[in-house]
Amino acid sequence: MTSSQPVDIALRPATASDAAAIARLMRAALGSFDWMPVVHTPAEDLSFIRDIVLPRQQVTVAEAGENIVGFIAVSSDWVEQLYLDPAWTGQGIGSRLLVQATAALPVVKLHCFQANTGARRFYERHGFVAESFGDGATNEEGLPDILYVRRR
């Protein structure tokens, strides 16, 4: 999204009524990667966000006007989800979400797919260090991943 007019991005806690918008955003983000297999239907995505993510994790959304353009979900010291609308990447929104959601945590962990080079650069810029590399046996996509940890 490039525009000559700056757009205000507001961060706020997610509510149950955000579930459908968050699920659509997650699907759009995942669909932007040609290496990502599709393992769930849109209905399954919605159920996952509505029944698991929102009730069990601390979820913050980034809004541009009335539109949710990104979200982060944190559980204990794990970043479970961090997705941006593909049209809104590269504008500092992911950084704002990550910094705000993890500021009070002395240790933060997350998994990232090895193929996701953009996310890997992003997390490494934010002080995360690759601690182990997986072969994909422990995730439903079957893709090699990385355990990243940031310690303060």
ABEGO torsion letter per residue (X at the ends): XBBABBBBBBBBBBBAAAAAAAAAAAAAAAAABAABBBABBAAAAAAAAAAAAAAABBBBBBBBEABBABBBBBBEABBABBBBBAAABGAGAAAAAAAAAAAABABBBBBBBAABAAAAAAAAAAGBBBABBBAGAABAAGBBBBBBBBBX
